[in-house]
Structures are given as C-alpha cells and as structure tokens.
Amino acid sequence: MNTYDHLVCVDEDAKELVVFRVGADGKRTLFTRVALPQVEGWSAELQDLAKALGENLLIDSPVIRRILNV
C-alpha cells in the first residue's frame, strides 16, 4: 500500500488552500485546491470548509484507514 502524508499550504495571492499528497520520496502530488470563503470571520462558509477539508484528509489517508480499518 502506498503511504503518503498531506501538506496543506495557503496560496495568499489566489486566496486558496492547496493540499498535496507527499510520498515517502518527498514527491508532492496535488490533491486539491480550495478557494477560501469571501466572508471574513468565522462564518458558516468557513465552518463548512473546515469540516469538509478535515473529512477529506481523514478519508484520503491510507494510514488512518488502516488504523481505523475503514
């Protein structure tokens, strides 16, 4: 099974979160790019983004899937 970690970066100019899968060899592969909400503060949009991002990272992680047997 391929094992990789996730690297979450912020592209301030594009106002996006950029998530890479990082392999054992250090190679980065783009996983997703997500636009940051246009609303300032801890908005419903930001809460939705945080929840979706967390869920996606958990589901995509081979180590977490192995540990939790999912």
C-alpha positions as CSV (number, residue, x, y, z in Angstrom):
1,M,0.0,0.0,0.0
2,N,1.3,3.4,-0.9
3,T,1.8,5.6,2.1
4,Y,1.8,9.4,2.0
5,D,1.2,12.4,4.1
6,H,-0.7,15.6,3.4
7,L,0.8,19.0,3.1
8,V,-1.6,21.9,3.4
9,C,-0.4,25.2,2.0
10,V,-2.0,28.7,1.7
11,D,-1.7,30.5,-1.6
12,E,-2.2,34.0,-0.3
13,D,-2.4,35.6,-3.7
14,A,-5.0,33.2,-5.1
15,K,-6.7,33.0,-1.6
16,E,-6.8,29.3,-1.8
17,L,-5.8,26.3,0.3
18,V,-3.6,23.9,-1.7
19,V,-3.3,20.3,-0.4
20,F,-0.6,18.0,-1.7
21,R,0.0,14.3,-1.1
22,V,3.7,13.9,-0.1
23,G,5.2,10.4,-0.7
24,A,8.0,8.8,1.2
25,D,10.3,10.0,-1.5
26,G,9.3,13.6,-0.8
27,K,7.4,13.9,-4.2
28,R,4.4,16.2,-4.0
29,T,1.2,15.4,-5.9
30,L,-1.6,17.9,-6.0
31,F,-4.6,16.6,-4.1
32,T,-6.9,19.6,-4.2
33,R,-7.2,23.4,-4.4
34,V,-10.0,25.0,-2.4
35,A,-10.9,28.7,-2.6
36,L,-11.1,30.4,0.8
37,P,-14.5,31.9,1.7
38,Q,-15.0,35.5,0.7
39,V,-16.7,36.3,4.0
40,E,-14.4,37.4,6.8
41,G,-14.6,36.0,10.3
42,W,-15.6,32.5,11.5
43,S,-18.5,32.2,9.0
44,A,-20.8,29.3,8.2
45,E,-18.8,29.0,4.9
46,L,-15.5,28.7,6.8
47,Q,-17.0,26.1,9.2
48,D,-18.2,24.1,6.2
49,L,-14.8,24.3,4.5
50,A,-13.1,23.2,7.8
51,K,-15.4,20.2,8.2
52,A,-15.1,19.1,4.5
53,L,-11.3,19.5,4.5
54,G,-10.9,17.5,7.7
55,E,-13.2,14.8,6.4
56,N,-11.4,14.6,3.1
57,L,-8.0,14.4,4.7
58,L,-9.1,11.6,7.0
59,I,-10.8,9.6,4.2
60,D,-7.8,10.1,1.9
61,S,-5.2,9.0,4.5
62,P,-4.0,5.4,4.0
63,V,-2.6,5.3,7.5
64,I,-5.8,6.4,9.1
65,R,-7.8,4.0,7.0
66,R,-5.5,1.2,8.1
67,I,-5.6,2.2,11.8
68,L,-9.4,2.5,11.8
69,N,-10.0,-0.4,9.4
70,V,-12.0,1.7,7.0
